[in-house]
Amino acid sequence: MAAETKRSAKSVRSTSTWAPPYRPLWVYRFFAFIRRLPIPGWLLVTLIIVLVGVANHLVAWQQGYLPYWTINGYLTTVGLYIVLMPAVWAFLVERAHRTLLEFFEGRGKSRAEVQAIVSDFNSLPDWAMGGLLALGALQGYLVFTNMTIFMIPISGQVLPSLSLLSWLSTNGFIYAVTVRAVRQLGLIKRLFSKMEVDIFNRRPIYALSRYASLVSIVALVVTYGLQSIVFPSMLLTPFGIVLQILILILALALFLIPLVDINRAMRNAKESLLAEMGKDLKDVQARVHQSVAQKNLANISDLKTAVGVLKEEMDIVQKISPWPWQGETLRNLFVPLLIPILVFLMQRFLSGMLGLQ
């Protein structure tokens, strides 16, 4: 059975992450097309960011919107926001695929069963995806035409079609990524509820909690990044502070909610195991007292050893944390909170050293 399970896991790993029946098919076929290009995905993304930034600055310099060789922060990041959220979608698909393979490894699931769960985990109904992309794109259009071009005039002066595309792409995928993430975290709760808790083997639990943490980190990084780079002046305003607090609450909720049930289950399993060990220890100690009372000291040494073993086991179990995540997982979750500070310091540095506007 173990050999068969390993073969099954290996065969699932060899299956393309982007293969049907993932939904919506047209989205995954697009990503599959990107993956078939004779250029690595990371290099393609980098080229888009660099080329769009260079094109924006060439136009801005030629048309006199910027002095020659002056770098503008907004124009530099337009290409980033064209590809950011599609890249986040693809990145989370890959991480979810690996997470579920790790979770089900050695659990006796067939290749077909695991693939069905992975496919459902990474999918959204076609109608939902289309509606969310349309709603997000509409919001992106309204934000760009009614706010961005007034707060950042150069966005409507230099290749405004690229700026608009960045807002359509970013806002369009934000809705889809968010809804799919919320759905995935609900599925994580369901996976936790169906698993038999083993406090000595927390690898499956850690795998899912790491993914929940990753989703929260991505939410913080993307939101803080968007706000810090595009509207840095908003960070310390009352609206900006309230928005950051709401983002933090949402990110923590996305991380904690699917883990509450498993935390309760781990506490119950730990308490049950300690109660069972305590009962065994009480029985052994009773036999020790009985042997002493009857002056039957022949087996005292063995009973004393048993008492020591039980106490050591209880001490080990008591030190096991019932929290379903590793220490570094929670620490990593709070690292993105430093993003606004880092962006502020980088802007001050670049403004002084490179003439960044």
Contacts in CASP RR format, 6 or more apart in sequence:
PFRMAT RR
TARGET T0000
AUTHOR 0000-0000-0000
METHOD contacts of the structure
MODEL  1
MAAETKRSAKSVRSTSTWAPPYRPLWVYRFFAFIRRLPIPGWLLVTLIIV
LVGVANHLVAWQQGYLPYWTINGYLTTVGLYIVLMPAVWAFLVERAHRTL
LEFFEGRGKSRAEVQAIVSDFNSLPDWAMGGLLALGALQGYLVFTNMTIF
MIPISGQVLPSLSLLSWLSTNGFIYAVTVRAVRQLGLIKRLFSKMEVDIF
NRRPIYALSRYASLVSIVALVVTYGLQSIVFPSMLLTPFGIVLQILILIL
ALALFLIPLVDINRAMRNAKESLLAEMGKDLKDVQARVHQSVAQKNLANI
SDLKTAVGVLKEEMDIVQKISPWPWQGETLRNLFVPLLIPILVFLMQRFL
SGMLGLQ
1 108 0 8 1.000
2 106 0 8 1.000
5 105 0 8 1.000
5 106 0 8 1.000
5 107 0 8 1.000
5 108 0 8 1.000
5 109 0 8 1.000
6 106 0 8 1.000
8 108 0 8 1.000
8 109 0 8 1.000
8 110 0 8 1.000
8 111 0 8 1.000
8 114 0 8 1.000
9 101 0 8 1.000
9 104 0 8 1.000
9 105 0 8 1.000
9 106 0 8 1.000
9 114 0 8 1.000
11 111 0 8 1.000
12 101 0 8 1.000
12 111 0 8 1.000
12 114 0 8 1.000
12 115 0 8 1.000
12 118 0 8 1.000
13 101 0 8 1.000
15 111 0 8 1.000
15 115 0 8 1.000
16 32 0 8 1.000
17 93 0 8 1.000
17 94 0 8 1.000
17 97 0 8 1.000
18 28 0 8 1.000
18 29 0 8 1.000
18 31 0 8 1.000
18 32 0 8 1.000
18 35 0 8 1.000
18 93 0 8 1.000
19 28 0 8 1.000
19 32 0 8 1.000
20 28 0 8 1.000
21 119 0 8 1.000
21 123 0 8 1.000
22 28 0 8 1.000
22 119 0 8 1.000
22 122 0 8 1.000
22 123 0 8 1.000
23 119 0 8 1.000
23 123 0 8 1.000
23 124 0 8 1.000
23 125 0 8 1.000
23 126 0 8 1.000
23 129 0 8 1.000
24 123 0 8 1.000
24 124 0 8 1.000
24 125 0 8 1.000
24 126 0 8 1.000
24 129 0 8 1.000
24 130 0 8 1.000
25 126 0 8 1.000
26 126 0 8 1.000
27 89 0 8 1.000
27 129 0 8 1.000
31 86 0 8 1.000
31 90 0 8 1.000
31 93 0 8 1.000
34 41 0 8 1.000
34 44 0 8 1.000
35 41 0 8 1.000
37 44 0 8 1.000
39 47 0 8 1.000
45 83 0 8 1.000
45 87 0 8 1.000
48 79 0 8 1.000
48 82 0 8 1.000
48 83 0 8 1.000
49 79 0 8 1.000
49 80 0 8 1.000
49 83 0 8 1.000
52 78 0 8 1.000
52 79 0 8 1.000
52 82 0 8 1.000
52 162 0 8 1.000
53 75 0 8 1.000
53 76 0 8 1.000
53 78 0 8 1.000
53 79 0 8 1.000
55 159 0 8 1.000
55 162 0 8 1.000
56 72 0 8 1.000
56 75 0 8 1.000
56 76 0 8 1.000
56 78 0 8 1.000
56 158 0 8 1.000
56 159 0 8 1.000
56 162 0 8 1.000
57 66 0 8 1.000
57 71 0 8 1.000
57 72 0 8 1.000
57 75 0 8 1.000
57 76 0 8 1.000
59 65 0 8 1.000
59 158 0 8 1.000
59 159 0 8 1.000
60 66 0 8 1.000
60 72 0 8 1.000
60 75 0 8 1.000
60 154 0 8 1.000
60 157 0 8 1.000
60 158 0 8 1.000
61 67 0 8 1.000
61 68 0 8 1.000
61 69 0 8 1.000
61 70 0 8 1.000
63 157 0 8 1.000
63 158 0 8 1.000
65 154 0 8 1.000
65 157 0 8 1.000
65 158 0 8 1.000
66 72 0 8 1.000
66 75 0 8 1.000
66 154 0 8 1.000
66 357 0 8 1.000
70 355 0 8 1.000
70 357 0 8 1.000
71 350 0 8 1.000
71 354 0 8 1.000
71 355 0 8 1.000
71 356 0 8 1.000
71 357 0 8 1.000
72 154 0 8 1.000
72 356 0 8 1.000
72 357 0 8 1.000
73 229 0 8 1.000
73 356 0 8 1.000
73 357 0 8 1.000
74 152 0 8 1.000
74 154 0 8 1.000
74 155 0 8 1.000
74 229 0 8 1.000
74 230 0 8 1.000
75 154 0 8 1.000
75 158 0 8 1.000
77 229 0 8 1.000
77 230 0 8 1.000
78 159 0 8 1.000
78 162 0 8 1.000
78 163 0 8 1.000
78 166 0 8 1.000
79 162 0 8 1.000
79 166 0 8 1.000
80 166 0 8 1.000
81 166 0 8 1.000
81 167 0 8 1.000
81 169 0 8 1.000
81 170 0 8 1.000
81 226 0 8 1.000
82 162 0 8 1.000
82 165 0 8 1.000
82 166 0 8 1.000
82 169 0 8 1.000
82 170 0 8 1.000
83 169 0 8 1.000
84 169 0 8 1.000
84 170 0 8 1.000
84 222 0 8 1.000
85 169 0 8 1.000
85 170 0 8 1.000
85 172 0 8 1.000
85 173 0 8 1.000
85 174 0 8 1.000
85 177 0 8 1.000
85 222 0 8 1.000
86 169 0 8 1.000
86 173 0 8 1.000
88 173 0 8 1.000
88 177 0 8 1.000
88 218 0 8 1.000
88 222 0 8 1.000
89 173 0 8 1.000
89 176 0 8 1.000
89 177 0 8 1.000
89 180 0 8 1.000
91 218 0 8 1.000
92 177 0 8 1.000
92 180 0 8 1.000
92 181 0 8 1.000
92 214 0 8 1.000
92 215 0 8 1.000
92 218 0 8 1.000
93 122 0 8 1.000
95 211 0 8 1.000
95 214 0 8 1.000
96 118 0 8 1.000
96 121 0 8 1.000
96 122 0 8 1.000
96 184 0 8 1.000
96 211 0 8 1.000
97 118 0 8 1.000
97 122 0 8 1.000
99 207 0 8 1.000
99 208 0 8 1.000
99 210 0 8 1.000
99 211 0 8 1.000
100 114 0 8 1.000
100 117 0 8 1.000
100 118 0 8 1.000
100 121 0 8 1.000
101 114 0 8 1.000
101 118 0 8 1.000
102 203 0 8 1.000
102 204 0 8 1.000
102 207 0 8 1.000
103 191 0 8 1.000
103 204 0 8 1.000
103 207 0 8 1.000
103 208 0 8 1.000
104 114 0 8 1.000
104 117 0 8 1.000
104 204 0 8 1.000
107 204 0 8 1.000
109 117 0 8 1.000
120 187 0 8 1.000
121 184 0 8 1.000
121 187 0 8 1.000
122 180 0 8 1.000
122 184 0 8 1.000
124 132 0 8 1.000
124 176 0 8 1.000
124 179 0 8 1.000
124 180 0 8 1.000
124 183 0 8 1.000
128 179 0 8 1.000
129 176 0 8 1.000
130 176 0 8 1.000
132 172 0 8 1.000
132 175 0 8 1.000
132 176 0 8 1.000
132 179 0 8 1.000
133 172 0 8 1.000
133 173 0 8 1.000
133 175 0 8 1.000
133 176 0 8 1.000
134 172 0 8 1.000
135 172 0 8 1.000
135 175 0 8 1.000
136 171 0 8 1.000
136 172 0 8 1.000
136 174 0 8 1.000
136 175 0 8 1.000
137 168 0 8 1.000
137 171 0 8 1.000
137 172 0 8 1.000
139 171 0 8 1.000
139 172 0 8 1.000
140 167 0 8 1.000
140 168 0 8 1.000
140 170 0 8 1.000
140 171 0 8 1.000
140 172 0 8 1.000
141 164 0 8 1.000
141 167 0 8 1.000
141 168 0 8 1.000
143 167 0 8 1.000
143 171 0 8 1.000
144 155 0 8 1.000
144 163 0 8 1.000
144 164 0 8 1.000
144 167 0 8 1.000
148 155 0 8 1.000
148 156 0 8 1.000
148 163 0 8 1.000
148 167 0 8 1.000
148 230 0 8 1.000
149 155 0 8 1.000
149 156 0 8 1.000
149 160 0 8 1.000
151 231 0 8 1.000
152 230 0 8 1.000
155 163 0 8 1.000
156 163 0 8 1.000
170 226 0 8 1.000
174 222 0 8 1.000
178 219 0 8 1.000
181 215 0 8 1.000
181 219 0 8 1.000
181 254 0 8 1.000
182 254 0 8 1.000
184 211 0 8 1.000
184 215 0 8 1.000
185 212 0 8 1.000
185 215 0 8 1.000
185 254 0 8 1.000
185 257 0 8 1.000
185 258 0 8 1.000
186 258 0 8 1.000
188 208 0 8 1.000
188 211 0 8 1.000
188 212 0 8 1.000
188 258 0 8 1.000
189 257 0 8 1.000
189 258 0 8 1.000
189 261 0 8 1.000
191 208 0 8 1.000
192 205 0 8 1.000
192 208 0 8 1.000
192 258 0 8 1.000
192 259 0 8 1.000
192 261 0 8 1.000
192 262 0 8 1.000
192 265 0 8 1.000
192 324 0 8 1.000
193 261 0 8 1.000
195 204 0 8 1.000
195 205 0 8 1.000
197 262 0 8 1.000
197 265 0 8 1.000
197 266 0 8 1.000
197 268 0 8 1.000
197 269 0 8 1.000
198 269 0 8 1.000
199 266 0 8 1.000
199 269 0 8 1.000
199 270 0 8 1.000
199 273 0 8 1.000
199 317 0 8 1.000
199 320 0 8 1.000
199 322 0 8 1.000
200 320 0 8 1.000
202 324 0 8 1.000
205 262 0 8 1.000
205 266 0 8 1.000
205 324 0 8 1.000
206 324 0 8 1.000
206 325 0 8 1.000
206 326 0 8 1.000
206 329 0 8 1.000
208 258 0 8 1.000
208 324 0 8 1.000
209 259 0 8 1.000
209 324 0 8 1.000
209 325 0 8 1.000
209 326 0 8 1.000
209 329 0 8 1.000
210 325 0 8 1.000
210 326 0 8 1.000
210 329 0 8 1.000
212 254 0 8 1.000
212 255 0 8 1.000
212 258 0 8 1.000
212 259 0 8 1.000
213 255 0 8 1.000
213 325 0 8 1.000
213 329 0 8 1.000
213 330 0 8 1.000
213 332 0 8 1.000
213 333 0 8 1.000
215 254 0 8 1.000
215 255 0 8 1.000
216 251 0 8 1.000
216 252 0 8 1.000
216 254 0 8 1.000
216 255 0 8 1.000
216 333 0 8 1.000
217 251 0 8 1.000
217 332 0 8 1.000
217 333 0 8 1.000
217 335 0 8 1.000
217 336 0 8 1.000
219 247 0 8 1.000
219 250 0 8 1.000
219 251 0 8 1.000
219 254 0 8 1.000
220 247 0 8 1.000
220 248 0 8 1.000
220 251 0 8 1.000
220 333 0 8 1.000
220 336 0 8 1.000
220 337 0 8 1.000
220 339 0 8 1.000
221 336 0 8 1.000
221 339 0 8 1.000
223 247 0 8 1.000
224 244 0 8 1.000
224 247 0 8 1.000
224 336 0 8 1.000
224 337 0 8 1.000
224 339 0 8 1.000
224 340 0 8 1.000
224 343 0 8 1.000
225 339 0 8 1.000
225 343 0 8 1.000
227 234 0 8 1.000
227 235 0 8 1.000
227 240 0 8 1.000
227 243 0 8 1.000
227 244 0 8 1.000
227 340 0 8 1.000
228 235 0 8 1.000
228 339 0 8 1.000
228 340 0 8 1.000
228 343 0 8 1.000
228 344 0 8 1.000
229 343 0 8 1.000
232 343 0 8 1.000
232 344 0 8 1.000
232 347 0 8 1.000
234 240 0 8 1.000
234 243 0 8 1.000
235 241 0 8 1.000
235 244 0 8 1.000
235 340 0 8 1.000
235 344 0 8 1.000
244 340 0 8 1.000
248 337 0 8 1.000
251 333 0 8 1.000
252 333 0 8 1.000
255 333 0 8 1.000
259 324 0 8 1.000
259 325 0 8 1.000
262 324 0 8 1.000
263 322 0 8 1.000
263 323 0 8 1.000
263 324 0 8 1.000
266 322 0 8 1.000
266 323 0 8 1.000
266 324 0 8 1.000
267 322 0 8 1.000
270 317 0 8 1.000
270 320 0 8 1.000
270 322 0 8 1.000
273 317 0 8 1.000
274 314 0 8 1.000
274 317 0 8 1.000
274 318 0 8 1.000
277 310 0 8 1.000
277 313 0 8 1.000
277 314 0 8 1.000
277 317 0 8 1.000
278 310 0 8 1.000
278 314 0 8 1.000
280 310 0 8 1.000
281 307 0 8 1.000
281 310 0 8 1.000
281 311 0 8 1.000
281 314 0 8 1.000
284 303 0 8 1.000
284 306 0 8 1.000
284 307 0 8 1.000
284 310 0 8 1.000
285 307 0 8 1.000
287 303 0 8 1.000
288 300 0 8 1.000
288 303 0 8 1.000
288 304 0 8 1.000
288 307 0 8 1.000
291 297 0 8 1.000
291 299 0 8 1.000
291 300 0 8 1.000
291 303 0 8 1.000
292 300 0 8 1.000
347 356 0 8 1.000
350 356 0 8 1.000
351 357 0 8 1.000
END
